[in-house]
C-alpha cells in the first residue's frame, strides 16, 4: 500500500518535471525566434527558476536511466 502511494507521488513529480522543462523550452524557443540581429532578446532565468529547471532535468534523466518504480 505504501509503495503504491510512493510510486504515484514519484509519477506526479515526473509529470511536473516534464511540464516545467517543456515550459522553459517553449520560452527559450519564443525568445530565440523573436530576436533579431538588431534587437536580440535574451532568455533570462531567476535563481529559483534555474534551480527548479536543473532539478527537473536531473529528475527526468535519472528516471529515464533508472526508472520511476521503487
MOPAC internal coordinates of N, CA, C and O (Angstrom, degrees):
PM7 1SCF
backbone

  N    0.0000 0     0.00 0     0.00 0    0    0    0
  C    1.4489 1     0.00 0     0.00 0    1    0    0
  C    1.5332 1   110.61 1     0.00 0    2    1    0
  O    1.2310 1   120.65 1   132.26 1    3    2    1
  N    1.3123 1   116.35 1   -47.74 1    3    2    1
  C    1.4615 1   120.29 1  -179.09 1    5    3    2
  C    1.5212 1   111.31 1   -66.60 1    6    5    3
  O    1.2310 1   120.31 1   142.89 1    7    6    5
  N    1.3207 1   117.02 1   -37.11 1    7    6    5
  C    1.4681 1   120.77 1  -179.55 1    9    7    6
  C    1.5249 1   110.21 1   -67.72 1   10    9    7
  O    1.2310 1   119.94 1   143.38 1   11   10    9
  N    1.3187 1   117.73 1   -36.62 1   11   10    9
  C    1.4587 1   120.07 1   177.55 1   13   11   10
  C    1.5329 1   111.13 1   -64.95 1   14   13   11
  O    1.2310 1   120.47 1   140.20 1   15   14   13
  N    1.3143 1   116.72 1   -39.80 1   15   14   13
  C    1.4634 1   120.43 1   177.88 1   17   15   14
  C    1.5220 1   110.36 1   -65.63 1   18   17   15
  O    1.2310 1   120.08 1   137.43 1   19   18   17
  N    1.3364 1   117.45 1   -42.57 1   19   18   17
  C    1.4718 1   120.39 1   177.73 1   21   19   18
  C    1.5217 1   111.62 1   -63.40 1   22   21   19
  O    1.2310 1   120.31 1   140.49 1   23   22   21
  N    1.3333 1   117.01 1   -39.51 1   23   22   21
  C    1.4636 1   119.69 1   178.14 1   25   23   22
  C    1.5199 1   111.25 1   -63.92 1   26   25   23
  O    1.2310 1   120.12 1   142.15 1   27   26   25
  N    1.3321 1   117.37 1   -37.85 1   27   26   25
  C    1.4623 1   120.26 1   177.56 1   29   27   26
  C    1.5298 1   111.14 1   -67.73 1   30   29   27
  O    1.2310 1   120.31 1   142.28 1   31   30   29
  N    1.3192 1   117.00 1   -37.72 1   31   30   29
  C    1.4625 1   120.73 1   177.32 1   33   31   30
  C    1.5281 1   110.30 1   -65.70 1   34   33   31
  O    1.2310 1   120.32 1   138.22 1   35   34   33
  N    1.3343 1   116.99 1   -41.78 1   35   34   33
  C    1.4649 1   120.38 1   177.76 1   37   35   34
  C    1.5255 1   111.56 1   -65.64 1   38   37   35
  O    1.2310 1   120.45 1   143.28 1   39   38   37
  N    1.3203 1   116.74 1   -36.72 1   39   38   37
  C    1.4622 1   120.24 1   177.68 1   41   39   38
  C    1.5261 1   110.66 1   -66.68 1   42   41   39
  O    1.2310 1   120.32 1   140.45 1   43   42   41
  N    1.3295 1   116.99 1   -39.55 1   43   42   41
  C    1.4621 1   120.99 1   176.26 1   45   43   42
  C    1.5265 1   110.73 1   -64.41 1   46   45   43
  O    1.2310 1   120.22 1   138.27 1   47   46   45
  N    1.3255 1   117.18 1   -41.73 1   47   46   45
  C    1.4657 1   120.79 1   177.68 1   49   47   46
  C    1.5293 1   110.78 1   -63.56 1   50   49   47
  O    1.2310 1   120.18 1   141.65 1   51   50   49
  N    1.3259 1   117.26 1   -38.35 1   51   50   49
  C    1.4635 1   121.00 1   177.47 1   53   51   50
  C    1.5242 1   110.33 1   -64.81 1   54   53   51
  O    1.2310 1   120.04 1   136.69 1   55   54   53
  N    1.3210 1   117.54 1   -43.31 1   55   54   53
  C    1.4591 1   121.83 1   178.68 1   57   55   54
  C    1.5283 1   110.90 1   -62.55 1   58   57   55
  O    1.2310 1   120.17 1   135.81 1   59   58   57
  N    1.3247 1   117.28 1   -44.19 1   59   58   57
  C    1.4585 1   121.00 1   179.28 1   61   59   58
  C    1.5383 1   110.94 1   -66.09 1   62   61   59
  O    1.2310 1   120.13 1   144.15 1   63   62   61
  N    1.3208 1   117.36 1   -35.85 1   63   62   61
  C    1.4674 1   120.88 1   176.84 1   65   63   62
  C    1.5194 1   110.67 1   -65.15 1   66   65   63
  O    1.2310 1   120.52 1   139.47 1   67   66   65
  N    1.3128 1   116.62 1   -40.53 1   67   66   65
  C    1.4663 1   120.26 1   177.58 1   69   67   66
  C    1.5258 1   110.78 1   -63.52 1   70   69   67
  O    1.2310 1   120.20 1   137.87 1   71   70   69
  N    1.3291 1   117.23 1   -42.13 1   71   70   69
  C    1.4625 1   120.34 1   179.20 1   73   71   70
  C    1.5251 1   111.59 1   -64.06 1   74   73   71
  O    1.2310 1   120.44 1   138.78 1   75   74   73
  N    1.3147 1   116.77 1   -41.22 1   75   74   73
  C    1.4655 1   120.38 1   178.79 1   77   75   74
  C    1.5254 1   111.30 1   -63.70 1   78   77   75
  O    1.2310 1   120.59 1   137.03 1   79   78   77
  N    1.3189 1   116.48 1   -42.97 1   79   78   77
  C    1.4657 1   120.96 1  -179.69 1   81   79   78
  C    1.5271 1   110.85 1   -66.81 1   82   81   79
  O    1.2310 1   120.30 1   137.18 1   83   82   81
  N    1.3239 1   117.03 1   -42.82 1   83   82   81
  C    1.4656 1   120.74 1   179.15 1   85   83   82
  C    1.5278 1   110.33 1   -63.85 1   86   85   83
  O    1.2310 1   120.19 1   141.70 1   87   86   85
  N    1.3190 1   117.25 1   -38.30 1   87   86   85
  C    1.4700 1   121.35 1   178.39 1   89   87   86
  C    1.5217 1   111.18 1   -61.26 1   90   89   87
  O    1.2310 1   120.46 1   135.08 1   91   90   89
  N    1.3250 1   116.72 1   -44.92 1   91   90   89
  C    1.4628 1   119.32 1  -179.16 1   93   91   90
  C    1.5216 1   111.32 1   -71.49 1   94   93   91
  O    1.2310 1   119.67 1   145.66 1   95   94   93
  N    1.3037 1   118.24 1   -34.34 1   95   94   93
  C    1.4700 1   120.36 1   175.71 1   97   95   94
  C    1.5260 1   109.91 1   -63.55 1   98   97   95
  O    1.2310 1   120.58 1   137.55 1   99   98   97
  N    1.3274 1   116.49 1   -42.45 1   99   98   97
  C    1.4662 1   120.47 1   178.13 1  101   99   98
  C    1.5258 1   111.43 1   -60.63 1  102  101   99
  O    1.2310 1   120.26 1   131.91 1  103  102  101
  N    1.3278 1   117.12 1   -48.09 1  103  102  101
  C    1.4633 1   120.19 1  -179.84 1  105  103  102
  C    1.5306 1   111.86 1   -64.75 1  106  105  103
  O    1.2310 1   120.17 1   144.70 1  107  106  105
  N    1.3302 1   117.28 1   -35.30 1  107  106  105
  C    1.4608 1   120.41 1   177.90 1  109  107  106
  C    1.5271 1   110.63 1   -65.99 1  110  109  107
  O    1.2310 1   120.38 1   135.07 1  111  110  109
  N    1.3300 1   116.88 1   -44.93 1  111  110  109
  C    1.4638 1   120.40 1   179.03 1  113  111  110
  C    1.5265 1   110.54 1   -65.28 1  114  113  111
  O    1.2310 1   120.44 1   140.94 1  115  114  113
  N    1.3232 1   116.76 1   -39.06 1  115  114  113
  C    1.4610 1   120.71 1   178.07 1  117  115  114
  C    1.5308 1   110.87 1   -62.48 1  118  117  115
  O    1.2310 1   119.46 1   136.38 1  119  118  117
  N    1.3025 1   118.64 1   -43.62 1  119  118  117
  C    1.4627 1   121.66 1   178.56 1  121  119  118
  C    1.5204 1   110.69 1   -68.37 1  122  121  119
  O    1.2310 1   120.06 1   143.90 1  123  122  121
  N    1.3297 1   117.50 1   -36.10 1  123  122  121
  C    1.4581 1   120.99 1  -179.71 1  125  123  122
  C    1.5257 1   111.25 1   -67.98 1  126  125  123
  O    1.2310 1   120.17 1   137.77 1  127  126  125
  N    1.3264 1   117.27 1   -42.23 1  127  126  125
  C    1.4589 1   120.20 1  -177.57 1  129  127  126
  C    1.5267 1   112.81 1   -76.09 1  130  129  127
  O    1.2310 1   119.89 1   152.30 1  131  130  129
  N    1.3182 1   117.81 1   -27.70 1  131  130  129
  C    1.4635 1   119.21 1  -178.50 1  133  131  130
  C    1.5252 1   112.91 1   -85.53 1  134  133  131
  O    1.2310 1   119.56 1   170.19 1  135  134  133
  N    1.3022 1   118.45 1    -9.81 1  135  134  133
  C    1.4678 1   120.26 1  -179.70 1  137  135  134
  C    1.5233 1   110.08 1   -85.84 1  138  137  135
  O    1.2310 1   121.83 1   -30.34 1  139  138  137
  N    1.3140 1   114.10 1   149.66 1  139  138  137
  C    1.4607 1   121.20 1   174.94 1  141  139  138
  C    1.5242 1   107.83 1  -125.38 1  142  141  139
  O    1.2310 1   120.71 1    -3.48 1  143  142  141
  N    1.3144 1   116.25 1   176.52 1  143  142  141
  C    1.4587 1   119.39 1   179.09 1  145  143  142
  C    1.5247 1   111.15 1   -67.81 1  146  145  143
  O    1.2310 1   120.70 1   146.53 1  147  146  145
  N    1.3272 1   116.27 1   -33.47 1  147  146  145
  C    1.4662 1   119.78 1  -178.86 1  149  147  146
  C    1.5223 1   111.61 1   -76.68 1  150  149  147
  O    1.2310 1   120.59 1   143.17 1  151  150  149
  N    1.3283 1   116.48 1   -36.83 1  151  150  149
  C    1.4713 1   120.84 1  -177.16 1  153  151  150
  C    1.5319 1   109.50 1  -131.53 1  154  153  151
  O    1.2310 1   120.27 1   -99.19 1  155  154  153
  N    1.3168 1   117.09 1    80.81 1  155  154  153
  C    1.4640 1   118.19 1   179.62 1  157  155  154
  C    1.5371 1   111.68 1   -71.18 1  158  157  155
  O    1.2310 1   121.24 1   -37.12 1  159  158  157
  N    1.3046 1   115.24 1   142.88 1  159  158  157
  C    1.4679 1   121.19 1   178.98 1  161  159  158
  C    1.5244 1   107.18 1  -110.65 1  162  161  159
  O    1.2310 1   120.66 1   -58.58 1  163  162  161
  N    1.3250 1   116.34 1   121.42 1  163  162  161
  C    1.4559 1   120.50 1   179.83 1  165  163  162
  C    1.5176 1   109.98 1   -90.00 1  166  165  163
  O    1.2310 1   121.10 1   -36.67 1  167  166  165
  N    1.3020 1   115.50 1   143.33 1  167  166  165
  C    1.4583 1   121.35 1   174.31 1  169  167  166
  C    1.5240 1   107.23 1   -91.64 1  170  169  167
  O    1.2310 1   120.29 1   -70.22 1  171  170  169
  N    1.3088 1   117.06 1   109.78 1  171  170  169
  C    1.4617 1   121.77 1  -175.70 1  173  171  170
  C    1.5182 1   110.14 1  -107.65 1  174  173  171
  O    1.2310 1   121.61 1   -38.55 1  175  174  173
  N    1.3286 1   114.53 1   141.45 1  175  174  173
  C    1.4583 1   121.86 1   177.82 1  177  175  174
  C    1.5190 1   109.27 1  -123.07 1  178  177  175
  O    1.2310 1   121.00 1   -37.71 1  179  178  177
  N    1.3105 1   115.70 1   142.29 1  179  178  177
  C    1.4612 1   118.96 1   171.53 1  181  179  178
  C    1.5254 1   108.26 1   -79.53 1  182  181  179
  O    1.2310 1   120.47 1   -12.25 1  183  182  181
  N    1.3130 1   116.71 1   167.75 1  183  182  181
  C    1.4599 1   119.93 1  -179.48 1  185  183  182
  C    1.5215 1   112.03 1   -63.30 1  186  185  183
  O    1.2310 1   120.38 1   140.85 1  187  186  185
  N    1.3318 1   116.89 1   -39.15 1  187  186  185
  C    1.4613 1   120.32 1   179.56 1  189  187  186
  C    1.5209 1   111.17 1   -66.39 1  190  189  187
  O    1.2310 1   120.77 1   136.53 1  191  190  189
  N    1.3239 1   116.14 1   -43.47 1  191  190  189
  C    1.4564 1   120.66 1   179.70 1  193  191  190
  C    1.5278 1   110.94 1   -64.82 1  194  193  191
  O    1.2310 1   120.55 1   140.26 1  195  194  193
  N    1.3193 1   116.55 1   -39.74 1  195  194  193
  C    1.4599 1   120.77 1   177.71 1  197  195  194
  C    1.5284 1   111.38 1   -65.55 1  198  197  195
  O    1.2310 1   120.28 1   142.23 1  199  198  197
  N    1.3156 1   117.07 1   -37.77 1  199  198  197
  C    1.4581 1   121.31 1   176.85 1  201  199  198
  C    1.5231 1   111.15 1   -63.34 1  202  201  199
  O    1.2310 1   120.27 1   133.15 1  203  202  201
  N    1.3438 1   117.08 1   -46.85 1  203  202  201
  C    1.4635 1   120.54 1   178.92 1  205  203  202
  C    1.5188 1   111.89 1   -65.00 1  206  205  203
  O    1.2310 1   120.06 1   142.10 1  207  206  205
  N    1.3220 1   117.48 1   -37.90 1  207  206  205
  C    1.4611 1   120.44 1   177.93 1  209  207  206
  C    1.5214 1   110.60 1   -65.28 1  210  209  207
  O    1.2310 1   120.08 1   136.61 1  211  210  209
  N    1.3148 1   117.46 1   -43.39 1  211  210  209
  C    1.4660 1   120.53 1   178.39 1  213  211  210
  C    1.5176 1   112.28 1   -63.34 1  214  213  211
  O    1.2310 1   120.33 1   137.61 1  215  214  213
  N    1.3288 1   116.98 1   -42.39 1  215  214  213
  C    1.4654 1   119.90 1   178.42 1  217  215  214
  C    1.5287 1   110.98 1   -67.21 1  218  217  215
  O    1.2310 1   120.29 1   143.77 1  219  218  217
  N    1.3292 1   117.05 1   -36.23 1  219  218  217
  C    1.4589 1   120.74 1   178.97 1  221  219  218
  C    1.5269 1   111.67 1   -65.96 1  222  221  219
  O    1.2310 1   120.98 1   134.23 1  223  222  221
  N    1.3014 1   115.73 1   -45.77 1  223  222  221
  C    1.4712 1   119.50 1   179.41 1  225  223  222
  C    1.5308 1   110.12 1   -65.45 1  226  225  223
  O    1.2310 1   120.07 1   139.65 1  227  226  225
  N    1.3190 1   117.47 1   -40.35 1  227  226  225
  C    1.4676 1   120.58 1   178.48 1  229  227  226
  C    1.5267 1   110.99 1   -63.96 1  230  229  227
  O    1.2310 1   119.99 1   139.77 1  231  230  229
  N    1.3357 1   117.62 1   -40.23 1  231  230  229
  C    1.4614 1   120.45 1   179.69 1  233  231  230
  C    1.5238 1   111.28 1   -68.99 1  234  233  231
  O    1.2310 1   120.18 1   141.65 1  235  234  233
  N    1.3282 1   117.26 1   -38.35 1  235  234  233
  C    1.4652 1   120.39 1   177.84 1  237  235  234
  C    1.5276 1   110.00 1   -64.34 1  238  237  235
  O    1.2310 1   120.28 1   134.43 1  239  238  237
  N    1.3306 1   117.07 1   -45.57 1  239  238  237
  C    1.4723 1   119.83 1  -179.93 1  241  239  238
  C    1.5284 1   111.72 1   -64.99 1  242  241  239
  O    1.2310 1   120.08 1   138.66 1  243  242  241
  N    1.3155 1   117.46 1   -41.34 1  243  242  241
  C    1.4637 1   118.96 1   179.15 1  245  243  242
  C    1.5213 1   111.05 1   -68.52 1  246  245  243
  O    1.2310 1   120.08 1   147.86 1  247  246  245
  N    1.3370 1   117.46 1   -32.14 1  247  246  245
  C    1.4649 1   120.00 1   176.78 1  249  247  246
  C    1.5201 1   111.23 1   -69.87 1  250  249  247
  O    1.2310 1   120.40 1   144.59 1  251  250  249
  N    1.3138 1   116.84 1   -35.41 1  251  250  249
  C    1.4677 1   120.20 1   177.86 1  253  251  250
  C    1.5173 1   110.60 1   -65.36 1  254  253  251
  O    1.2310 1   120.19 1   136.59 1  255  254  253
  N    1.3184 1   117.24 1   -43.41 1  255  254  253
  C    1.4607 1   120.21 1  -175.36 1  257  255  254
  C    1.5209 1   113.79 1   -81.45 1  258  257  255
  O    1.2310 1   119.80 1   146.87 1  259  258  257
  N    1.3284 1   118.00 1   -33.13 1  259  258  257
  C    1.4673 1   119.57 1  -175.62 1  261  259  258
  C    1.5193 1   113.46 1  -111.06 1  262  261  259
  O    1.2310 1   119.38 1   158.86 1  263  262  261
  N    1.3157 1   118.79 1   -21.14 1  263  262  261
  C    1.4528 1   121.60 1  -177.83 1  265  263  262
  C    1.5180 1   110.19 1    97.02 1  266  265  263
  O    1.2310 1   120.94 1    -9.41 1  267  266  265
  N    1.3321 1   115.80 1   170.59 1  267  266  265
  C    1.4502 1   121.24 1  -176.11 1  269  267  266
  C    1.5259 1   111.60 1   -98.96 1  270  269  267
  O    1.2310 1   119.93 1   149.18 1  271  270  269
  N    1.2878 1   117.73 1   -30.82 1  271  270  269
  C    1.4563 1   121.39 1  -173.77 1  273  271  270
  C    1.5190 1   112.44 1   -71.45 1  274  273  271
  O    1.2310 1   121.24 1   -28.39 1  275  274  273
  N    1.3321 1   115.22 1   151.61 1  275  274  273
  C    1.4751 1   121.29 1   176.99 1  277  275  274
  C    1.5073 1   108.61 1   -84.01 1  278  277  275
  O    1.2310 1   120.10 1   180.00 1  279  278  277

